Amino acid sequence: MGVKRSERVGDLIKREIGEIIERELKDPRIGLATVTAVEMSDDLRHARVFISIFGDRSIQEETERGLNSAKFFIQGEIGRRLRLKYTPELSFQRDRSLERGLRISKIIKTLQEGRDEESEGGRTGD
């Protein structure tokens, strides 16, 4: 079976929002942000836009505020560009998968270093 229409529209919206953020938003609060995914409701009236924001916590919060204040502008642009029957209502959510991945990598590295130290300690006693 083919891809659901909501997924195809979500992919289009993801691409368009990425372009809008990169080229058209002039808000100085918006830092380096990437659209990582868009989840559409089956009726195409609601879109959850997942954004990965690079920078420290204050930069992330400012970027999130800037995106939320530009939400209606972005929705209008989506409506004009895609010409859907209904322009979906956007909600931005921070995608924390990169942060989780980095945290997990640090934990694994710490565990590996502990295992290496333990095995080195065992060797010196031989």
N, C-alpha and C positions, 0 to 999 in steps of 0.2 A: 504494500500500500504506500502511496505517496506521502510527502510531507504535508502536515496540516497547514491550512491557510494562515492560521495565527502564527505559526513558526516562520513562514515566508515573510509575512508582514513585519514580524518582530525583527527579522534580519535586515529588512529595508530600513526600518526605523533606527536600528542600531547604527547603520552606516550613515544615515542622514544626520542623526544627533551628533555623531563623532565629527562630521564635517562642520556642522553649525558651531559646535564648541571650539573647534580649531580655527575657523575662519571668520566667524561672524560675531561672536560674543566679545564685547569690549570691556567687560567688567574686570577691573584690576584684582578683584578678590579671587578670581578663578585662576588657579594654578594649573599644573600639569595633571590633566584628568583624561582617562581613557574609558570609553564605554566598553564594558566587558561582555554584557549580555542584556537582552531585553526579553522579558516574559510577558506575553500578551494573554489577555483573557480570551476565551473562545469567541465572544461576541465582538472582539476587537475594540472595545470601548475603554479599556484600561491597559496601561503598559507600565510594568515595573522595570525601571532602567537601572542597571547595576553599573556603578562607576568605581573605578580604581583610581585613587588619588595619591600621587607621590608627594612626599614631604613629611615634615613633622606634624604633630597633632594640631597645632594652631593653623598651619597651612591647610590641612585637610578640612578643618571646621569652617574656615573662611571660604574655601572652594565650595563646600557643600551649601553654605548660605548663599553664595553667588549663584549657584545653579538653581537653587529653589526660587530665588527672586527672578530668574530668567525663564522660569518654567512656562509661563504663558506665551512669551515670545517664541520659545522653542516649539510649543504646541502649535502656534500659528504657522510657523515655518513648515512643520510636518504636514499640516493641513493643506498648505499651498503646494508643497512639493509632491505629495503622494496622492492627493485628490481622492481620499477615502470618503465613503458615505458619512462616517462619523470620525472626527479627529479624536484619537484616544487621549484620555486623561493620563498625564504622566506623573509618576512618583519616582523620585530618585532615592536610591539606597546605595550606601557605600559597600563595595565588594571588598570584603576583608580576606579573601582567599590567599592573596599574595602575602599579607601579614601573617596569616596562619602558617603558610608554607615556610616562611622565613623562621618563624618561631620553632616549628617542628625540626627544621634543619639545624638550628642551634642546639636543640635538645639532643638530637642524634649525634652531633659533633661532640657535645659534652660527654655523652655516654661512651662514645668511641674513645675519647681521650682518657676517660677513667679506666676503660678496659685496657688500653695500651699501657698506662702507668701500672696497672695491676699485673699485667703479664711481664713487664720489665722488672718489677719488684721480685717476681717469682724466679726470674732468670739469674738475678744476682746471687741468689742463695744456692745455686747449683754448683 
